[in-house]
Amino acid sequence: MLAFLLEETLGLIDMLYSHFSQQITSYSVKKPHLIVALSGGVDSMVLLRLAGMYAKEKQLECMAVHVNHGLSLHANDWEVSCASYCKELDIPLYIERVNLKVSPQESLEEVARKARYHALEKYMQSNSLLLTGQHQDDQVETFFLALKRGSGPAGLSSMPSIIPLKTGYKCRPLLFTSRQHITEYAQQHQLTWVEDESNQDTRFDRNFLRHEITPVLSQRWPSFASAVSRSAQLCAEQEALLVELLQPKLQLFQNEFQGLSIKQIEPESLASRNMLLRLWLKLFAIPLPSQTQLHILWNEVAMAQQDANPCLELGIVQIRRYQGYIYCVPKYQDLSLWKKALEGKIALPDNLGELELRAKFSNHEKSSILQLRAPLPNEKVEVRFNVVGLAPHPEKRQHSRKMKKLYQEYEVPTWQRSRLPMVFYNDELAAVAGLFVCKAFSGQECELLWHKPVSE
C-alpha cells in the first residue's frame, strides 16, 4: 500500500528518475563523466533523457555515442533518429561506423558486441560511466541463457549493475526496472524510438525467450522477473564470497610467472580445486572452461606422466605443464620454416621482439648479451627457429650435447624451445639467443642482443 501511495504521489516519471539518480549516486565515482551508449531503441532513448536530466541537475558532462554496425537496411535512419533527439536534449552525439568481419567460427552477435565496445572505448576517461540500457527483463533472459549452458553461480549472477573497464566503468542503471515501466515512461513523454527488426527473429535464443517463454511465465507469476533478479543477486553474492575466501590461496599457489603449483593445489577438495582453477583461468581473460575441460585440465595435463608434454587448448590459449606448475600460454605460430638474414637489427616473427648483431663497443658484461666472433666475409648469417637434430657444443662445456638435454639444463619450458632464435653462420649453429654461444664461434668481436617485448 505504501509503495502504491508513493507511486501515486510521485508518478511513474518521477519514480524512474529517482531510481536512476540513486543508482548513479551509488556508484561512488566522483564527478562522473556520463557516456550513453545510444542505439536508438526505447531503452537507450529513455536512458539518454534520464542521464541528461541528472547531468543538468549535478552539473556534469554528458554525451552520447551511437555505433552503426551497418547490419540493418534502416541503420542510417537510426543515426538520424539519434541525432535528432540528442539535438532536442542539447546533448553532444558522436557516431562510430564499424565494419564487421566474421569468420566461420565466430558469432555475428559476439563480433558486433566487441566492435561496439572497441568503438566506445575511445571516449572513456578514468571517471567515465558508460551507461547501457539493459533492464530487468534482459536480466531474466541472461539468467535463462546461463541456465541453458549449465552455468554455476558465476554465470547465474547474470549482469552486474557496474563493472570496471580498462578505463572507467560500464554501468546498467536500469537493471532493476522492468521493460514495461521503461516503455510507459517513453509513452508518457511522447518519445520516439526505432525498432530493430532483428529483435523479432526467434531463431536467436534471446528473442525466443523474450517472445515465447518469459511472457507466459510472467502471466502465470507476475513477480517472476523480480524473483529471478533476486536469485541472480544471491548467486553474485555467493560467487563474491567464494572469491574472497579463495583469493589468498590462489595468490599463495602461484609463482612469479603466474604458474599454478600442482603440489599445493592437489590436496584441496574437488570443489575447492575446481574453483581455484576457474579463478586462475579468469586472470587471463578467457571464457571459463566447461566441466569436461576442467576435468581434462587436471587429469590429463596436471596429472600426466612426468616425462609427458601435455597440452590443452582453450580457445586462444593453451594450458601447459612444466616443473610442477601449470601455465596458461598463447597459441604460438609455427616458426619452423621462418628464416631471415641477420644484418644489424631485424624484427622477429610472432611478437618475439628484435634480434641484433653488432660490433662490440662495451666492456660491461651483461647476462642478456652473448659475445661471439665476427662472421667471416664468406659467411652468411641467418636466423632460424626450431631446427631439429642438432647437438651443439656450448663454449663453457667440455662436450657437445643434444639440444633437448641442453634445454632441460637451461630450464627452458617445452613450449618456449621452438621460439628461441638460432643464429647460423652459413649452415652451422653459432648461438642460441638468450642461452649460449657455440665453442667454435666464441669470441669478443660481436654482441648478440635479443630485445624482447614486455609480454614475452
Phi, psi and omega per residue, in radians:
M1 nan -0.732 -3.128
L2 -1.099 -0.754 3.129
A3 -1.089 -0.674 3.132
F4 -1.128 -0.785 3.133
L5 -1.116 -0.657 3.140
L6 -1.134 -0.742 -3.141
E7 -1.173 -0.642 3.087
E8 -1.103 -0.631 -3.098
T9 -1.287 -0.863 -3.057
L10 -1.488 -0.510 -3.046
G11 1.425 2.717 -3.115
L12 -1.026 -0.646 -3.098
I13 -1.070 -0.911 -3.112
D14 -1.181 -0.601 3.129
M15 -1.065 -0.787 -3.089
L16 -1.176 -0.724 3.113
Y17 -1.175 -0.690 3.119
S18 -1.055 -0.763 3.125
H19 -1.117 -0.787 3.117
F20 -1.024 -0.817 -3.119
S21 -1.061 -0.739 3.124
Q22 -1.114 -0.689 3.141
Q23 -1.123 -0.833 -3.130
I24 -1.083 -0.737 3.135
T25 -1.112 -0.610 -3.096
S26 -1.194 -0.286 -3.118
Y27 -1.285 -0.233 3.011
S28 0.978 0.688 3.029
V29 -1.824 2.119 -3.053
K30 -1.207 2.242 3.140
K31 0.762 1.130 -3.046
P32 -1.164 2.614 3.063
H33 -1.779 1.979 -3.005
L34 -1.566 2.215 3.065
I35 -2.169 2.070 -3.139
V36 -1.695 2.142 3.024
A37 -1.357 1.774 -2.950
L38 -1.778 1.885 3.113
S39 -1.566 -0.477 -3.049
G40 1.833 -0.177 3.081
G41 -1.300 2.993 -3.039
V42 -1.088 -0.658 -3.103
D43 -1.115 -0.810 -3.088
S44 -1.296 -0.520 3.095
M45 -1.179 -0.722 3.069
V46 -1.144 -0.749 3.125
L47 -1.027 -0.722 3.139
L48 -1.100 -0.741 -3.134
R49 -1.123 -0.753 3.134
L50 -1.134 -0.723 3.138
A51 -1.138 -0.683 3.105
G52 -1.111 -0.726 3.098
M53 -1.098 -0.775 -3.111
Y54 -1.142 -0.762 -3.136
A55 -1.087 -0.706 3.128
K56 -1.160 -0.727 -3.135
E57 -1.144 -0.705 -3.069
K58 -1.691 0.009 -3.110
Q59 1.004 0.982 -3.134
L60 -2.015 2.821 3.061
E61 -1.429 2.367 -3.139
C62 -2.426 2.381 3.129
M63 -2.524 2.913 3.106
A64 -2.215 2.572 3.073
V65 -2.248 2.201 3.088
H66 -1.938 2.179 3.120
V67 -1.801 2.093 3.136
N68 -1.731 1.906 -3.141
H69 -1.440 -0.250 -3.113
G70 1.232 0.387 -3.068
L71 -1.563 -0.330 -3.091
S72 -1.983 2.607 3.053
L73 -1.126 -0.343 -3.090
H74 -1.746 0.187 -3.037
A75 -0.999 -0.717 -3.134
N76 -1.207 -0.569 3.081
D77 -1.152 -0.627 3.111
W78 -1.127 -0.684 3.085
E79 -1.014 -0.816 -3.113
V80 -1.084 -0.740 -3.139
S81 -1.093 -0.765 3.126
C82 -1.115 -0.765 -3.121
A83 -1.101 -0.695 -3.126
S84 -1.112 -0.779 -3.101
Y85 -1.249 -0.648 3.096
C86 -1.113 -0.649 3.108
K87 -1.142 -0.712 3.129
E88 -1.087 -0.670 -3.121
L89 -1.552 -0.069 -3.098
D90 1.027 0.805 3.097
I91 -2.048 2.185 -3.120
P92 -1.094 2.424 -3.138
L93 -2.081 2.366 3.065
Y94 -2.082 2.302 -3.088
I95 -1.927 2.271 3.110
E96 -2.054 2.141 3.079
R97 -1.825 2.224 -3.081
V98 -2.116 2.588 3.059
N99 -1.886 2.192 -3.070
L100 -1.721 2.312 3.038
K101 -2.081 1.982 -3.038
V102 -1.956 2.121 3.086
S103 -1.456 2.858 -3.133
P104 -1.035 -0.447 -3.112
Q105 -1.498 -0.101 -3.016
E106 -1.856 2.716 3.055
S107 -1.617 2.349 3.116
L108 -1.010 -0.738 -3.132
E109 -1.056 -0.740 -3.104
E110 -1.211 -0.722 3.114
V111 -1.099 -0.748 3.121
A112 -1.114 -0.705 3.135
R113 -1.098 -0.795 -3.138
K114 -1.110 -0.728 3.127
A115 -1.115 -0.675 -3.133
R116 -1.093 -0.839 -3.093
Y117 -1.274 -0.490 3.048
H118 -1.132 -0.698 3.111
A119 -1.177 -0.701 -3.111
L120 -1.210 -0.500 -3.108
E121 -1.024 -0.479 -3.106
K122 -1.026 -0.460 -3.011
Y123 -1.770 0.013 -3.046
M124 -1.429 2.464 3.010
Q125 -2.122 3.030 -3.095
S126 -1.072 -0.495 -3.123
N127 -1.828 0.286 -3.099
S128 -1.364 2.422 2.961
L129 -1.953 1.906 3.091
L130 -1.458 1.916 -3.053
L131 -1.627 2.190 3.078
T132 -2.114 2.760 -2.907
G133 -1.659 0.320 3.130
Q134 -1.074 2.472 -3.075
H135 -2.230 -2.993 -3.037
Q136 -1.076 -0.661 3.140
D137 -1.183 -0.631 3.042
D138 -1.088 -0.658 3.132
Q139 -1.099 -0.704 3.111
V140 -1.075 -0.783 3.137
E141 -1.103 -0.730 3.124
T142 -1.115 -0.679 3.108
F143 -1.077 -0.789 -3.137
F144 -1.141 -0.680 3.124
L145 -1.129 -0.666 3.074
A146 -1.163 -0.681 3.115
L147 -1.104 -0.699 3.117
K148 -1.081 -0.614 -3.136
R149 -1.412 -0.097 -3.106
G150 1.312 0.598 -3.083
S151 -1.264 2.727 3.031
G152 -1.601 -2.798 -3.093
P153 -0.974 -0.619 -3.127
A154 -1.097 -0.825 -3.137
G155 -1.238 -0.674 -3.126
L156 -1.266 -0.231 3.031
S157 -1.105 -0.355 3.112
S158 1.049 -2.292 -3.016
M159 -1.742 2.231 3.039
P160 -1.355 2.787 -3.138
S161 -1.266 -0.521 3.126
I162 -2.578 2.411 3.050
I163 -2.425 2.516 3.098
P164 -1.300 2.485 3.022
L165 -1.900 -3.117 3.081
K166 -0.966 -0.701 3.068
T167 -2.339 2.154 3.128
G168 1.348 -2.755 -3.031
Y169 -2.417 2.608 2.992
K170 -1.772 2.255 -3.031
C171 -2.232 2.551 3.091
R172 -2.192 1.371 -3.032
P173 -1.228 -0.215 3.141
L174 -1.778 0.246 -3.001
L175 -1.114 -0.401 -3.136
F176 -1.859 0.308 3.117
T177 -1.957 2.400 -3.094
S178 -1.351 2.733 3.073
R179 -1.050 -0.642 -3.132
Q180 -1.072 -0.796 -3.132
H181 -1.140 -0.645 3.114
I182 -1.135 -0.756 3.137
T183 -1.140 -0.743 3.114
E184 -1.080 -0.703 3.103
Y185 -1.048 -0.806 -3.132
A186 -1.093 -0.712 -3.134
Q187 -1.173 -0.721 3.131
Q188 -1.106 -0.519 3.126
H189 -1.654 0.050 3.120
Q190 0.978 0.710 3.092
L191 -1.341 2.641 3.016
T192 -1.938 2.547 -3.134
W193 -2.602 2.959 -3.120
V194 -1.799 2.714 3.084
E195 -2.020 2.119 3.085
D196 -1.353 2.026 -3.064
E197 -1.067 -0.430 -3.134
S198 -1.199 -0.315 3.126
N199 -1.208 -0.219 3.127
Q200 -1.636 -0.114 -3.055
D201 -1.448 1.815 -3.054
T202 -1.372 0.101 2.976
R203 -1.210 -0.443 3.055
F204 -1.409 2.349 -3.055
D205 -0.993 -0.761 -3.093
R206 -1.120 -0.714 3.111
N207 -1.173 -0.633 3.078
F208 -1.053 -0.778 3.096
L209 -1.104 -0.745 -3.063
R210 -1.125 -0.697 -3.018
H211 -1.723 -0.473 -3.015
E212 -1.901 -0.492 -2.976
I213 -1.894 -1.037 -3.020
T214 -1.113 -0.581 3.076
P215 -1.062 -0.668 3.136
V216 -1.158 -0.767 -3.140
L217 -1.135 -0.718 -3.131
S218 -1.216 -0.538 3.091
Q219 -1.197 -0.676 3.125
R220 -1.277 -0.785 -3.115
W221 -2.209 1.660 -3.057
P222 -0.999 -0.473 -3.120
S223 -1.660 0.293 -3.040
F224 -1.064 -0.780 -3.103
A225 -1.087 -0.724 3.115
S226 -1.131 -0.661 3.130
A227 -1.148 -0.739 3.107
V228 -1.110 -0.700 3.117
S229 -1.059 -0.719 3.104
R230 -1.149 -0.718 3.117
S231 -1.076 -0.725 3.111
A232 -1.086 -0.709 3.113
Q233 -1.127 -0.710 3.125
L234 -1.133 -0.696 3.079
C235 -1.099 -0.693 3.117
A236 -1.105 -0.697 3.121
E237 -1.138 -0.742 3.112
Q238 -1.086 -0.754 3.127
E239 -1.114 -0.742 3.134
A240 -1.098 -0.669 3.124
L241 -1.154 -0.757 3.111
L242 -1.051 -0.769 3.123
V243 -1.085 -0.776 -3.135
E244 -1.051 -0.706 -3.091
L245 -1.332 -0.574 -3.047
L246 -1.709 -0.248 -3.099
Q247 -1.004 -0.758 3.112
P248 -1.044 -0.690 3.103
K249 -1.128 -0.760 -3.119
L250 -1.024 -0.762 3.123
Q251 -1.134 -0.686 -3.130
L252 -1.163 -0.605 -3.045
F253 -1.441 -0.088 -3.093
Q254 -1.748 2.612 3.008
N255 -1.647 -3.038 -3.050
E256 -1.177 -0.279 -3.139
F257 -1.802 0.305 -3.132
Q258 1.149 0.335 2.994
G259 -1.295 2.522 -3.075
L260 -1.822 2.182 -3.060
S261 -1.212 2.113 3.109
I262 -1.209 -0.716 -3.106
K263 -1.079 -0.654 -3.087
Q264 -1.404 -0.548 -3.097
I265 -1.516 -0.369 -3.059
E266 -1.029 -0.712 -3.119
P267 -1.212 -0.209 -3.114
E268 -1.125 2.694 3.038
S269 -1.105 2.805 -3.127
L270 -0.996 -0.773 -3.122
A271 -1.123 -0.772 -3.134
S272 -1.154 -0.749 -3.122
R273 -1.105 -0.777 3.135
N274 -1.083 -0.696 3.125
M275 -1.172 -0.703 3.102
L276 -1.102 -0.702 3.105
L277 -1.118 -0.717 3.114
R278 -1.122 -0.767 3.122
L279 -1.084 -0.687 3.134
W280 -1.131 -0.802 -3.140
L281 -1.146 -0.520 3.132
K282 -1.115 -0.426 3.118
L283 -1.084 -0.408 -3.041
F284 -1.761 0.201 3.035
A285 0.929 0.843 3.079
I286 -2.096 2.753 3.081
P287 -1.020 2.417 -3.110
L288 -1.181 2.519 -3.079
P289 -1.289 2.789 3.034
S290 -1.317 2.996 3.085
Q291 -1.048 -0.698 3.134
T292 -1.105 -0.786 3.131
Q293 -1.119 -0.667 3.124
L294 -1.130 -0.682 3.099
H295 -1.092 -0.785 3.129
I296 -1.129 -0.733 -3.138
L297 -0.952 -0.800 -3.075
W298 -1.361 -0.860 -2.991
N299 -1.391 -0.547 -3.064
E300 -1.869 -0.226 3.069
V301 -1.915 -1.103 -3.108
A302 -1.091 -0.706 -3.046
M303 -1.730 0.262 3.136
A304 -1.178 2.871 3.091
Q305 -0.991 2.605 -3.048
Q306 -1.056 -0.560 -3.110
D307 -1.589 0.110 -3.135
A308 -1.468 2.846 3.090
N309 -2.195 1.208 -2.999
P310 -1.263 2.694 3.135
C311 -2.662 2.299 3.056
L312 -2.125 2.154 3.113
E313 -1.567 2.231 3.079
L314 -2.200 1.605 -3.131
G315 1.134 -2.061 -3.066
I316 -1.616 0.097 -3.124
V317 -2.197 2.952 3.043
Q318 -2.214 2.524 3.015
I319 -1.775 2.093 -3.095
R320 -2.155 2.792 3.113
R321 -2.087 2.455 3.098
Y322 -2.755 2.173 3.063
Q323 0.837 0.885 3.032
G324 1.441 0.120 3.122
Y325 -2.229 2.648 2.963
I326 -1.847 2.493 -3.066
Y327 -2.215 2.591 3.024
C328 -1.845 1.994 -3.051
V329 -2.224 2.718 3.095
P330 -1.155 2.802 2.987
K331 -1.459 1.969 -3.038
Y332 -1.542 2.781 3.062
Q333 -1.268 2.687 3.004
D334 -1.408 2.016 -3.060
L335 -1.835 0.164 -3.011
S336 -1.119 -0.412 3.139
L337 -1.732 -0.037 -3.090
W338 -1.420 2.370 2.999
K339 -2.715 2.671 -3.080
K340 -2.760 2.492 3.093
A341 -1.144 2.409 -3.138
L342 -1.736 1.743 3.112
E343 -2.186 1.838 -3.076
G344 1.235 -2.085 -3.138
K345 -1.984 2.299 3.126
I346 -2.220 2.686 3.064
A347 -1.471 2.331 3.100
L348 -1.608 2.728 -3.097
P349 -1.356 2.937 2.966
D350 0.921 0.786 3.042
N351 1.052 0.649 3.120
L352 -1.662 0.027 3.083
G353 1.587 -2.495 -3.083
E354 -2.296 2.626 3.075
L355 -2.102 2.378 -3.063
E356 -2.311 2.315 2.998
L357 -2.031 2.034 -3.051
R358 -2.378 2.780 3.053
A359 -1.147 2.394 -3.084
K360 -1.169 2.278 3.091
F361 -2.287 0.071 -3.114
S362 -2.207 2.448 3.085
N363 -1.602 -0.016 -3.100
H364 -1.542 2.071 3.132
E365 -1.375 2.377 3.101
K366 -2.253 2.455 -3.080
S367 -1.094 -0.464 -3.105
S368 -1.502 -0.049 -3.108
I369 -1.956 2.211 3.056
L370 -1.758 2.485 -3.140
Q371 -1.945 2.362 3.133
L372 -2.630 2.920 -3.105
R373 -1.226 2.780 3.086
A374 -1.283 2.549 3.086
P375 -1.165 2.542 3.085
L376 -1.281 2.819 -3.102
P377 -0.977 -0.553 -3.098
N378 -1.648 0.116 -3.112
E379 -1.703 2.180 3.090
K380 -1.565 2.185 -3.124
V381 -1.696 2.227 -3.034
E382 -2.460 2.589 3.089
V383 -1.892 2.312 3.095
R384 -2.385 3.028 3.125
F385 -2.326 2.560 2.936
N386 0.937 0.757 3.066
V387 -1.361 2.149 -3.034
V388 -1.653 2.853 3.066
G389 1.416 0.217 -3.113
L390 -1.551 2.578 3.032
A391 -2.381 1.287 -3.036
P392 -1.266 2.930 3.126
H393 -2.111 1.586 3.131
P394 -1.024 2.544 -3.004
E395 -1.065 -0.440 -3.096
K396 -1.713 0.231 3.140
R397 -2.021 2.779 -3.124
Q398 -1.433 -0.497 -3.047
H399 -2.391 2.894 3.030
S400 -1.380 2.827 -3.127
R401 -2.714 2.657 3.136
K402 -1.101 2.578 -3.090
M403 -1.037 -0.653 -3.125
K404 -1.010 -0.767 3.132
K405 -1.182 -0.658 3.113
L406 -1.158 -0.709 3.082
Y407 -1.023 -0.721 3.116
Q408 -1.118 -0.733 3.120
E409 -1.101 -0.706 -3.132
Y410 -1.445 0.014 3.103
E411 0.986 0.831 3.085
V412 -1.594 2.103 3.117
P413 -0.990 2.573 -3.039
T414 -0.990 -0.661 -3.084
W415 -1.331 -0.216 3.116
Q416 -1.645 -0.247 -3.038
R417 -1.119 -0.638 3.138
S418 -1.381 0.024 -3.097
R419 -1.980 0.144 3.085
L420 -1.540 2.140 -3.141
P421 -1.148 2.253 3.094
M422 -1.856 2.227 -3.120
V423 -1.761 2.180 -3.132
F424 -1.985 2.356 2.915
Y425 -1.720 1.991 -2.896
N426 0.953 -2.128 -3.121
D427 -1.933 0.364 3.128
E428 -1.905 2.347 3.135
L429 -1.175 2.153 3.134
A430 -1.782 -0.623 -3.102
A431 -2.842 2.684 2.970
V432 -1.994 1.990 -3.045
A433 -0.963 2.327 3.130
G434 1.477 -0.159 -3.082
L435 -2.104 -1.201 -3.020
F436 -2.768 2.879 2.991
V437 -1.900 2.417 3.108
C438 -1.281 2.564 -2.996
K439 -1.003 -0.704 -3.100
A440 -1.170 -0.250 -3.095
F441 -2.048 0.255 3.128
S442 -1.160 2.524 3.123
G443 3.043 -3.049 -3.116
Q444 -2.308 0.343 -3.082
E445 -1.515 -0.481 -3.087
C446 -2.271 2.740 3.053
E447 -2.089 2.361 3.069
L448 -1.876 2.015 -3.090
L449 -2.046 2.305 3.066
W450 -1.899 1.895 3.132
H451 -1.576 1.679 -3.067
K452 -1.475 2.534 2.986
P453 -1.204 2.793 -3.100
V454 -1.062 -0.615 -3.053
S455 -1.311 -0.275 -3.026
E456 -1.476 nan nan
